[in-house]
Amino acid sequence: DAGVIQSPRHEVTEMGQEVTLRCKPISGHDYLFWYRQTMMRGLELLIYFNNNVPIDDSGMPEDRFSAKMPNASFSTLKIQPSEPRDSAVYFCASSPGLFFGYFGAGTRLSVL
Amino acid sequence: AQKVTQAQTEISVVEKEDVTLDCVYETRDTTYYLFWYKQPPSGELVFLIRRNSFDEQNEISGRYSWNFQKSTSSFNFTITASQVVDSAVYFCALSEAIKISNFGNEKLTFGTGTRLTIIP
């Protein structure tokens, strides 16, 4: 299995631009998670899906952030408009039900 | 509320020495899971181990071993005969078991990580 695949690996954009991060979970996993890692706050859960349905988005920082999962093999995290404080590494992870352990390689976002 | 404390921010040891990374957790759940992840300089998060709250047996995997003690709410990680490739940030994490209908799920709460440097 190829594991959780995230793209792009690195994204540099200017403040005010729209940013879309992509994730392909491991086939057969029912849960998908988006995490953000910053020096100040460490690893934070933003949102998670079960069977493509958003279950808990309480970690999403504000309305500029949105996440979708149109099918079992694809999810996006969108930031619009982006701000410098959004600069972080964004991780996607998937889980086959009760077992949790599979993270993607992350997307390093820099907003100038 | 769930909480994970990794009091050691940074540790440096000379290659071949043993090193223990501490993890202390807080939870009101009776059922929970504990994890260790490794984040090498390349940035990805690598899963190392998952333990449930009902299994206090210590576990050994090669040079890695884990000591889970519910009495002290600790889940410490020891690397024996450390190697330069062990240099990374190590995260301890705790799951929150959420019951939805008839199945459960886990939201991870991470510690702040311990940066381990192995000196050749």
Interface residues (C-beta under 8 A of the other chain):
Chain A: Y31 F33 G42 L43 L45 Y48 N50 I55 D56 V89 F91 A93 S95 G97 L98 F99 F100 G101 Y102 F103 G104 A105 G106 R108
Chain B: Y33 F35 Y37 S42 G43 E44 L45 V46 F47 R50 F91 A93 S95 I100 F103 G104 N105 E106 K107 L108 F110 G111 T112 G113
